[in-house]
Amino acid sequence: MLGLYSRDLGLFPLERAVHKLTGLPAQRFGLEGRGVLAAGKVADITVFDAARIEDRATFETPQAPCVGVRHVLVAGRPTLAEGTPTAQRPGRFVTSTLVSATPQG
């Protein structure tokens, strides 16, 4: 979305693309404390080069890493530093704060 739809095709600005990938899904799925950069929130951060970001995954190679991502922090801890994976795995299961619409019982 960042490289193709925002940068290359110009369908929407980069800020909107980032929101569609972060804040919007966090809000929709009721993930409190996620999807925005603010004091007191969980620090899930990706630092990327907007001019180089590109998805390289295909059906044949679905785990091919993207290009242009420099750093990834999950809960404030680096999982990718200078483009190289770290040994840290701070991720955890995240539950929704939304009330289930399915009737019980």
FIKOLZA-1660 file (N, C-alpha, C; in steps of 0.1 Angstrom, whole numbers, plus 5000, padded with zeros to 4 digits):
% residues 105
   i   px   py   pz ch aa at
   1 5008 4988 5000  A  M  N
   1 5000 5000 5000  A  M CA
   1 5009 5013 5000  A  M  C
   2 5019 5013 5008  A  L  N
   2 5028 5025 5009  A  L CA
   2 5035 5028 4996  A  L  C
   3 5041 5018 4990  A  G  N
   3 5049 5020 4978  A  G CA
   3 5040 5022 4966  A  G  C
   4 5032 5011 4963  A  L  N
   4 5024 5011 4951  A  L CA
   4 5013 5021 4951  A  L  C
   5 5004 5020 4960  A  Y  N
   5 4992 5028 4960  A  Y CA
   5 4994 5043 4964  A  Y  C
   6 5002 5045 4974  A  S  N
   6 5005 5059 4978  A  S CA
   6 5015 5066 4970  A  S  C
   7 5027 5060 4969  A  R  N
   7 5038 5067 4962  A  R CA
   7 5037 5066 4947  A  R  C
   8 5036 5054 4942  A  D  N
   8 5036 5052 4927  A  D CA
   8 5024 5056 4920  A  D  C
   9 5012 5052 4925  A  L  N
   9 5000 5056 4919  A  L CA
   9 4993 5069 4924  A  L  C
  10 4998 5073 4935  A  G  N
  10 4993 5086 4941  A  G CA
  10 4978 5086 4944  A  G  C
  11 4973 5074 4948  A  L  N
  11 4959 5073 4951  A  L CA
  11 4955 5080 4964  A  L  C
  12 4964 5081 4973  A  F  N
  12 4962 5089 4986  A  F CA
  12 4976 5092 4992  A  F  C
  13 4976 5103 5000  A  P  N
  13 4989 5107 5006  A  P CA
  13 4995 5096 5016  A  P  C
  14 5008 5097 5018  A  L  N
  14 5014 5087 5027  A  L CA
  14 5008 5087 5041  A  L  C
  15 5005 5098 5046  A  E  N
  15 4999 5098 5060  A  E CA
  15 4986 5090 5060  A  E  C
  16 4978 5091 5050  A  R  N
  16 4965 5083 5050  A  R CA
  16 4968 5068 5048  A  R  C
  17 4978 5065 5040  A  A  N
  17 4982 5051 5039  A  A CA
  17 4987 5045 5052  A  A  C
  18 4995 5053 5059  A  V  N
  18 4999 5048 5072  A  V CA
  18 4988 5046 5082  A  V  C
  19 4978 5056 5082  A  H  N
  19 4966 5055 5090  A  H CA
  19 4958 5042 5087  A  H  C
  20 4957 5039 5074  A  K  N
  20 4949 5027 5070  A  K CA
  20 4956 5015 5074  A  K  C
  21 4969 5015 5077  A  L  N
  21 4976 5003 5081  A  L CA
  21 4978 5002 5096  A  L  C
  22 4975 5013 5103  A  T  N
  22 4978 5013 5118  A  T CA
  22 4966 5017 5126  A  T  C
  23 4963 5030 5126  A  G  N
  23 4952 5035 5135  A  G CA
  23 4938 5030 5131  A  G  C
  24 4935 5029 5119  A  L  N
  24 4922 5025 5114  A  L CA
  24 4919 5011 5118  A  L  C
  25 4928 5001 5115  A  P  N
  25 4925 4987 5120  A  P CA
  25 4925 4986 5135  A  P  C
  26 4934 4993 5142  A  A  N
  26 4934 4992 5157  A  A CA
  26 4921 4997 5162  A  A  C
  27 4916 5008 5157  A  Q  N
  27 4903 5013 5161  A  Q CA
  27 4891 5004 5158  A  Q  C
  28 4891 4999 5146  A  R  N
  28 4880 4990 5141  A  R CA
  28 4880 4977 5149  A  R  C
  29 4891 4972 5153  A  F  N
  29 4892 4959 5161  A  F CA
  29 4893 4961 5176  A  F  C
  30 4892 4973 5180  A  G  N
  30 4891 4976 5195  A  G CA
  30 4904 4973 5202  A  G  C
  31 4916 4976 5195  A  L  N
  31 4929 4973 5201  A  L CA
  31 4934 4986 5208  A  L  C
  32 4929 4987 5221  A  E  N
  32 4933 4998 5229  A  E CA
  32 4948 5000 5231  A  E  C
  33 4952 5013 5230  A  G  N
  33 4966 5016 5232  A  G CA
  33 4975 5013 5219  A  G  C
  34 4969 5009 5208  A  R  N
  34 4976 5006 5196  A  R CA
  34 4972 5015 5184  A  R  C
  35 4981 5016 5175  A  G  N
  35 4977 5023 5162  A  G CA
  35 4980 5037 5162  A  G  C
  36 4984 5043 5173  A  V  N
  36 4988 5058 5173  A  V CA
  36 5001 5059 5181  A  V  C
  37 5008 5070 5178  A  L  N
  37 5020 5074 5186  A  L CA
  37 5016 5084 5195  A  L  C
  38 5015 5081 5208  A  A  N
  38 5011 5091 5219  A  A CA
  38 5016 5085 5232  A  A  C
  39 5018 5095 5241  A  A  N
  39 5022 5091 5255  A  A CA
  39 5013 5081 5261  A  A  C
  40 5018 5071 5267  A  G  N
  40 5010 5061 5274  A  G CA
  40 5005 5050 5265  A  G  C
  41 5008 5050 5252  A  K  N
  41 5003 5040 5242  A  K CA
  41 5015 5030 5240  A  K  C
  42 5012 5019 5235  A  V  N
  42 5022 5008 5232  A  V CA
  42 5030 5013 5220  A  V  C
  43 5043 5012 5221  A  A  N
  43 5052 5018 5211  A  A CA
  43 5055 5007 5200  A  A  C
  44 5046 5005 5191  A  D  N
  44 5048 4996 5179  A  D CA
  44 5051 5006 5168  A  D  C
  45 5064 5006 5163  A  I  N
  45 5068 5016 5154  A  I CA
  45 5076 5009 5142  A  I  C
  46 5074 5014 5130  A  T  N
  46 5081 5009 5119  A  T CA
  46 5087 5022 5112  A  T  C
  47 5101 5022 5111  A  V  N
  47 5108 5033 5104  A  V CA
  47 5111 5028 5090  A  V  C
  48 5106 5035 5080  A  F  N
  48 5109 5031 5066  A  F CA
  48 5113 5043 5058  A  F  C
  49 5119 5040 5046  A  D  N
  49 5122 5050 5036  A  D CA
  49 5111 5050 5026  A  D  C
  50 5103 5061 5026  A  A  N
  50 5091 5062 5017  A  A CA
  50 5095 5061 5003  A  A  C
  51 5107 5065 4999  A  A  N
  51 5111 5065 4985  A  A CA
  51 5115 5051 4980  A  A  C
  52 5118 5042 4990  A  R  N
  52 5122 5028 4987  A  R CA
  52 5113 5017 4991  A  R  C
  53 5103 5020 4999  A  I  N
  53 5095 5009 5004  A  I CA
  53 5088 5001 4993  A  I  C
  54 5089 4988 4994  A  E  N
  54 5083 4980 4983  A  E CA
  54 5081 4966 4988  A  E  C
  55 5069 4961 4986  A  D  N
  55 5066 4947 4990  A  D CA
  55 5071 4938 4979  A  D  C
  56 5079 4928 4983  A  R  N
  56 5085 4918 4974  A  R CA
  56 5078 4904 4975  A  R  C
  57 5069 4903 4984  A  A  N
  57 5062 4890 4985  A  A CA
  57 5054 4886 4973  A  A  C
  58 5053 4874 4969  A  T  N
  58 5045 4869 4958  A  T CA
  58 5038 4856 4963  A  T  C
  59 5030 4850 4955  A  F  N
  59 5024 4837 4958  A  F CA
  59 5035 4827 4959  A  F  C
  60 5045 4828 4950  A  E  N
  60 5056 4818 4950  A  E CA
  60 5065 4820 4962  A  E  C
  61 5067 4832 4966  A  T  N
  61 5076 4835 4978  A  T CA
  61 5069 4845 4987  A  T  C
  62 5059 4839 4995  A  P  N
  62 5051 4847 5003  A  P CA
  62 5059 4854 5015  A  P  C
  63 5070 4848 5019  A  Q  N
  63 5077 4854 5031  A  Q CA
  63 5089 4862 5027  A  Q  C
  64 5090 4867 5014  A  A  N
  64 5101 4875 5010  A  A CA
  64 5099 4889 5017  A  A  C
  65 5110 4893 5023  A  P  N
  65 5109 4906 5031  A  P CA
  65 5108 4918 5021  A  P  C
  66 5101 4928 5026  A  C  N
  66 5100 4940 5018  A  C CA
  66 5113 4948 5019  A  C  C
  67 5114 4958 5010  A  V  N
  67 5125 4966 5009  A  V CA
  67 5122 4980 5015  A  V  C
  68 5132 4986 5021  A  G  N
  68 5130 5000 5026  A  G CA
  68 5126 5001 5040  A  G  C
  69 5124 4990 5047  A  V  N
  69 5122 4991 5062  A  V CA
  69 5135 4991 5069  A  V  C
  70 5137 5000 5078  A  R  N
  70 5150 5001 5085  A  R CA
  70 5149 4996 5099  A  R  C
  71 5139 5000 5106  A  H  N
  71 5137 4996 5120  A  H CA
  71 5123 4992 5123  A  H  C
  72 5121 4982 5132  A  V  N
  72 5108 4979 5137  A  V CA
  72 5109 4977 5152  A  V  C
  73 5100 4984 5159  A  L  N
  73 5100 4983 5174  A  L CA
  73 5086 4977 5177  A  L  C
  74 5086 4967 5186  A  V  N
  74 5073 4961 5191  A  V CA
  74 5073 4964 5206  A  V  C
  75 5063 4971 5210  A  A  N
  75 5062 4974 5225  A  A CA
  75 5075 4981 5229  A  A  C
  76 5081 4989 5220  A  G  N
  76 5093 4997 5223  A  G CA
  76 5106 4989 5222  A  G  C
  77 5105 4977 5219  A  R  N
  77 5118 4969 5218  A  R CA
  77 5121 4966 5203  A  R  C
  78 5133 4967 5199  A  P  N
  78 5137 4965 5185  A  P CA
  78 5136 4950 5180  A  P  C
  79 5129 4948 5170  A  T  N
  79 5128 4935 5164  A  T CA
  79 5135 4935 5150  A  T  C
  80 5138 4947 5145  A  L  N
  80 5145 4949 5132  A  L CA
  80 5154 4961 5135  A  L  C
  81 5167 4960 5133  A  A  N
  81 5176 4972 5135  A  A CA
  81 5185 4973 5123  A  A  C
  82 5185 4985 5117  A  E  N
  82 5193 4987 5105  A  E CA
  82 5190 4976 5094  A  E  C
  83 5178 4972 5093  A  G  N
  83 5174 4962 5083  A  G CA
  83 5177 4948 5087  A  G  C
  84 5182 4945 5098  A  T  N
  84 5186 4932 5103  A  T CA
  84 5177 4927 5114  A  T  C
  85 5171 4915 5114  A  P  N
  85 5163 4910 5125  A  P CA
  85 5171 4909 5137  A  P  C
  86 5165 4912 5149  A  T  N
  86 5172 4910 5162  A  T CA
  86 5166 4897 5168  A  T  C
  87 5171 4893 5179  A  A  N
  87 5167 4881 5186  A  A CA
  87 5155 4884 5195  A  A  C
  88 5151 4897 5196  A  Q  N
  88 5140 4900 5205  A  Q CA
  88 5126 4896 5199  A  Q  C
  89 5117 4891 5207  A  R  N
  89 5104 4888 5203  A  R CA
  89 5094 4892 5214  A  R  C
  90 5092 4906 5215  A  P  N
  90 5083 4911 5225  A  P CA
  90 5068 4910 5222  A  P  C
  91 5064 4905 5211  A  G  N
  91 5050 4905 5207  A  G CA
  91 5042 4896 5217  A  G  C
  92 5030 4899 5218  A  R  N
  92 5021 4891 5226  A  R CA
  92 5007 4891 5220  A  R  C
  93 4999 4882 5225  A  F  N
  93 4985 4881 5220  A  F CA
  93 4977 4894 5225  A  F  C
  94 4970 4900 5216  A  V  N
  94 4963 4912 5219  A  V CA
  94 4948 4909 5217  A  V  C
  95 4940 4913 5228  A  T  N
  95 4926 4911 5227  A  T CA
  95 4919 4924 5224  A  T  C
  96 4907 4922 5219  A  S  N
  96 4898 4934 5215  A  S CA
  96 4891 4938 5227  A  S  C
  97 4888 4951 5228  A  T  N
  97 4879 4957 5238  A  T CA
  97 4865 4958 5233  A  T  C
  98 4862 4954 5221  A  L  N
  98 4849 4954 5216  A  L CA
  98 4840 4944 5222  A  L  C
  99 4827 4947 5224  A  V  N
  99 4818 4937 5230  A  V CA
  99 4813 4928 5218  A  V  C
 100 4813 4916 5220  A  S  N
 100 4808 4906 5210  A  S CA
 100 4794 4909 5206  A  S  C
 101 4791 4908 5193  A  A  N
 101 4778 4910 5188  A  A CA
 101 4770 4897 5188  A  A  C
 102 4777 4886 5191  A  T  N
 102 4770 4873 5190  A  T CA
 102 4762 4871 5203  A  T  C
 103 4749 4868 5202  A  P  N
 103 4741 4865 5214  A  P CA
 103 4746 4853 5221  A  P  C
 104 4746 4853 5234  A  Q  N
 104 4750 4842 5242  A  Q CA
 104 4738 4834 5247  A  Q  C
 105 4739 4821 5245  A  G  N
 105 4731 4812 5250  A  G CA
 105 4718 4807 5250  A  G  C
% end
